[in-house]
Amino acid sequence: FFLNLYCKMALKDSTFTFKNINNALKDVLDWKELGAQLGIKFVKLQEIATNRQMQVAECRMELINYWQQVDVSASWQKLCDALTKMELPNLVCTIRNTYCLTGAQVTVIDHEHSMDTKCNRDIVLKIALLSFDWKSVGKRLLDDQRVDDIDRDEYGQQNKREKMLTSWLQREGCKATYRRLVEILQELELN
């Protein structure tokens, strides 16, 4: 389903450094839960706790270092997934806002993540290039009046798709998720 490529969040690989990760996680106190969500085995978490004498900041740093070394697919995506499972949506949004990119430097991440405001314009433009019934999608994302206003005020299908998606993003903020958008597009594709 080629649409998924465009319905995913983009984050800079070059920003995925120990320093940036540690800075992003500086307020995460439950480093063991984070480790578990990142797939680190309990035995290793216990070893880190023992080595670092349960000092939260030091344990968190060792955890990050270890995770980056052993998980070849370690990424902002995986980190955001783990933080989402830990029910830390504000931190997830902060990470996305800080490390989000636009344009050609795209590395895709899971479509569960919200479409944050710093990078959504270029992503919306890419999604708007896809051919889909913007009115059907719009009626599921926006109220009917807003869809009618867009239909009346915008010229061309691509412009209407872009305006509809931008309106949804502005209205929903971090609640506007790729998962929701992809689900709607897949439902419409099946019908």
TORSE-678298 format. One record per residue: x, y, z of N, C-alpha, C in turn; residue in three letters. Coordinates in steps of 0.02 Angstrom, whole numbers, plus 50000, padded with zeros to 5 digits. Layout:
N
XYZXYZXYZALA/...
***
This chain:
191
500434994150000500005000050000500455006250000PHE/500565008949940501065014249931500905020549970PHE/500285021449988500085027450024500445028050091LEU/500595022350122500925022450188501575026350187ASN/501935026250130502555029950126502445037350141LEU/501895040050117501755047150126501395048550192TYR/501135043350221500745044250282501155042550343CYS/501785044050340502225042550396502625048750414LYS/502805049050476503165054750502503895054550480MET/504205060250468504895060450448505325063650502ALA/505865060350519506325062850570507035062350544LEU/507455066950565508155067050543508555061550576LYS/508895057550535509345052550562509945055850594ASP/510185061350565510785064650590510685067450661SER/510065068250682509935070750750509905065150801THR/509925058850778509855053250822510525051650854PHE/510745056050898511385055350932511265054051006THR/511775051351039511725050051111511545056551148PHE/511885061951132511765068351166511035070551157LYS/510775070251096510085072451084509575067851118ASN/509705061451115509255056651148509255057851223ILE/509845058351252509895059451324509545066051343ASN/509645071251304509325077551318508555076951314ASN/508315073451263507595072551254507285068651313ALA/507675064151341507415059751394507595062051465LEU/507875067951471508125070151537507605070151593LYS/506965070751575506445070751626506115063951637ASP/506345058851601506075052151609506415048851668VAL/506035047851721506315044951781506275037351781LEU/505755034651749505675027351748506065024251690ASP/506715024351698507165021951645507095014451633TRP/506905010751686506805003451678506205002051633LYS/505675005651643505085004851601505245006751529GLU/505625012151520505845014051454506255008451422LEU/506725005751460507125000151435506704994251414GLY/506224992551456505774986951440505394988351376ALA/505144994451368504774996251308505214996251246GLN/505854997451256506334997351200506574990251184LEU/506344985451224506514978451211507144976051245GLY/507384979851294507974977851331507774972551383ILE/508154967251386507994961751432508074963951505LYS/507644961051548507634962651619508324961751651PHE/508674956451631509334954951659509814960851646VAL/509784963551586510224969251569510014975451608LYS/509374976451618509144982251657509384981651730LEU/509374975651756509624974551824510384975851827GLN/510734973651776511454974851773511614982351772GLU/511234986051732511334993251729511194996451797ILE/510664994251830510484996951896511044995651946ALA/511324989751944511874987951989512504991951973THR/512674992251909513274995851888513255003251907ASN/512675006051901512595013351912512295014951980ARG/512265010152023512025011052091511355014752093GLN/510925012852046510235015452043510195023052034MET/510725026352012510705033451998510325034451932GLN/509745037551935509285037951878509625040651815VAL/509945046351820510245049451761510785044951731ALA/511205042051773511735037651748511455031251719GLU/510945028451750510625022451724510305023851656CYS/509975029551651509645031451588510175032251533ARG/510735035451549511265036351499511555029651476MET/511675025151524511935018551505511425014751464GLU/510795015351482510265012051444510265014551371LEU/510295021151362510295024051295510905021551255ILE/511475021851287512085019551254512035012251233ASN/511805008051279511735000951264511234999851207TYR/510665003151212510145002351161510405004251092TRP/510765009751087511035011851023511545006850995GLN/511915003551040512424998751019512114992150996GLN/511604989751030511354983051015510764982950967VAL/510404988350961509824988450917509984992150853ASP/510124988450800510314991650737509754995850708VAL/509144994650729508584998650704508365003950755SER/508785005350804508625010650853508505017150815ALA/507975020550832507795026550795507325030850838SER/507215036950814506715041250847506035037750846TRP/505905034050792505275030450788505185025750847GLN/505685021450857505635016650911505595020050979LYS/505955025450987505935029151050505235032051061LEU/504965035151009504285037951015503765032451028CYS/503855026750997503405021051009503425019051083ASP/504035018551110504115016551180503805021751226ALA/503925028051212503645033351254502885033651249LEU/502625032051191501895031851183501605026251226THR/501935020551226501705014951269501755016751343LYS/502215021251359502285023451429501795029051445MET/501375030751396500875036051403501185042851418GLU/501685044651377502015051151383501925055051317LEU/501305056751299501175059951235501495066851228PRO/501545070551282501845077151277502585076651259ASN/502925071851288503635070851271503705068551199LEU/503255064251176503275062051106503195068051060VAL/502715072451075502615078451034503225082951036CYS/503525083751094504125087851100504685085051058THR/504785078551060505315075451020505175076650946ILE/504555075550925504385076650855504485083850835ARG/504285088450877504365095550861505095097550857ASN/505505094550899506215096350900506605093150843THR/506445086950826506855083350778506515081850712TYR/505945085050701505585084050639505935087550582CYS/505845084750522506145087950463505645088450407LEU/505845091750355505445092250295505875090550235THR/505565089850179505925089150116506235082350105GLY/506845082450079507155076350052507465071850104ALA/507605074150164507955070050214507465065650252GLN/507095061550216506545057850247506775051050271VAL/506625049550333506665042950361505985041650392THR/505645036450371504955035650393504915032550461VAL/504385034250497504235030950560503495029050561ILE/503305025650610502645022850616502095027950608ASP/501555026050575501015030750561500555031850621HIS/500705029050679500315030550739500445037550763GLU/501015040250746501235046550775500875052550747HIS/500835057650787500475063550766500865067550715SER/500505071550678500795075550626500915082450655MET/501505083650681501625089750718501695095850672ASP/501625101650702501555107850664502185110350632THR/502775108450656503385111050626503535108050559LYS/503325101850547503505098750483502915096650442CYS/502315098050464501745095250429501635098050359ASN/501835104050344501685107050280501965102850222ARG/502605101150224502885097150169502585090250165ASP/502445087350223502135080650223501435081050195ILE/501055086150215500385087150189500405088050114VAL/500885091850089500945092750017501055086149981LEU/501465081750011501585075149981500955070949982LYS/500605071050037499975067250041499465069949992ILE/499445076649987498955079749942499095078049868ALA/499705076149852499875074149783499545067549765LEU/499395063449815499075057049803498355058149780LEU/498125053549740497445054149715496975050549762SER/496535054249794496025051249836495435056049839PHE/494865053349856494255057449859494285061749922ASP/494525067849913494645072249970494005073750008TRP/493445074049973492815075650008492615070150057LYS/492685063850035492515058250079492965058150140SER/493615059250129494085059550185493925065450229VAL/493815071250198493665077350235493055076850279GLY/492545073350255491925072650294492035068250356LYS/492575064350355492735060250414493205063950461ARG/493555068950436494035072650477493775079350501LEU/493335082450462493095089250476492335089250475LEU/492045094650496491315095250492491115096750420ASP/490495095250403490255096050334490315103250310ASP/490185108050353490225115050333490935116950311GLN/491435114550347492125116150329492305112950262ARG/492075106850250492195103450186491865107450130VAL/491245109650141490905113650090491265120250077ASP/491525123350129491905129650121492535128450079ASP/492875123150093493485121450054493305120249981ILE/492765116549970492555115049902492385121449863ASP/492085126049897491885132449866492485137049855ARG/492945137349904493475142349904494115140349868ASP/494235133849861494865131549831494745129249760GLU/495265129949719495235127749649495695121749639TYR/495445116549608495845110749593495845105649649GLY/495845099249630495815093849678496405093749726GLN/496995094849700497585094749743497555100249795GLN/497365106249776497295111749823496765110249876ASN/496225107149855495695105449902495925100149951LYS/496295095049926496575089949970497045093150021ARG/497485097549996497965100750040497615105050093GLU/497135108950073496765113350120496395109150172LYS/496085103650150495725099350196496195096350248MET/496775093850226497255090950272497555096150319LEU/497705101950292497985107350333497475109650386THR/496845110150366496315112150413496255106950469SER/496295100650452496255095350502496845095750550TRP/497445096750523498035097350565497985103250612LEU/497765108850587497705114750629497195113750684GLN/496645110550668496115109450717496315104350770ARG/496645098950749496785093350795497465093750829GLU/497945097250800498615097650830498915090750837GLY/499185089250897499505082650908499015076850907CYS/498375078350907497875073050902497775070650830LYS/498025074450782497985072450712498515067150699ALA/498295060950694498785055450687498775052450617THR/499355049750599499405046150536498965040050537TYR/498925036850594498505030850599497795032550577ARG/497525037950602496835039950585496775041250510ARG/497245044950482497225046550411497285040250369LEU/497755035950385497855029750347497235025250352VAL/496955024750412496355020550421495795022950375GLU/495685029550372495165032250330495305030850256ILE/495925032050236496105030950166496035023550147LEU/496225019150193496165011950179495435009850176GLN/495015012450221494295010950219493995013150153GLU/494165019150131493895021650068494145017650008LEU/494765015350012495045011349958494685004649952GLU/494475001850009494134995350009493414995749984LEU/493115001649992492415002349972492335004049899ASN/
***
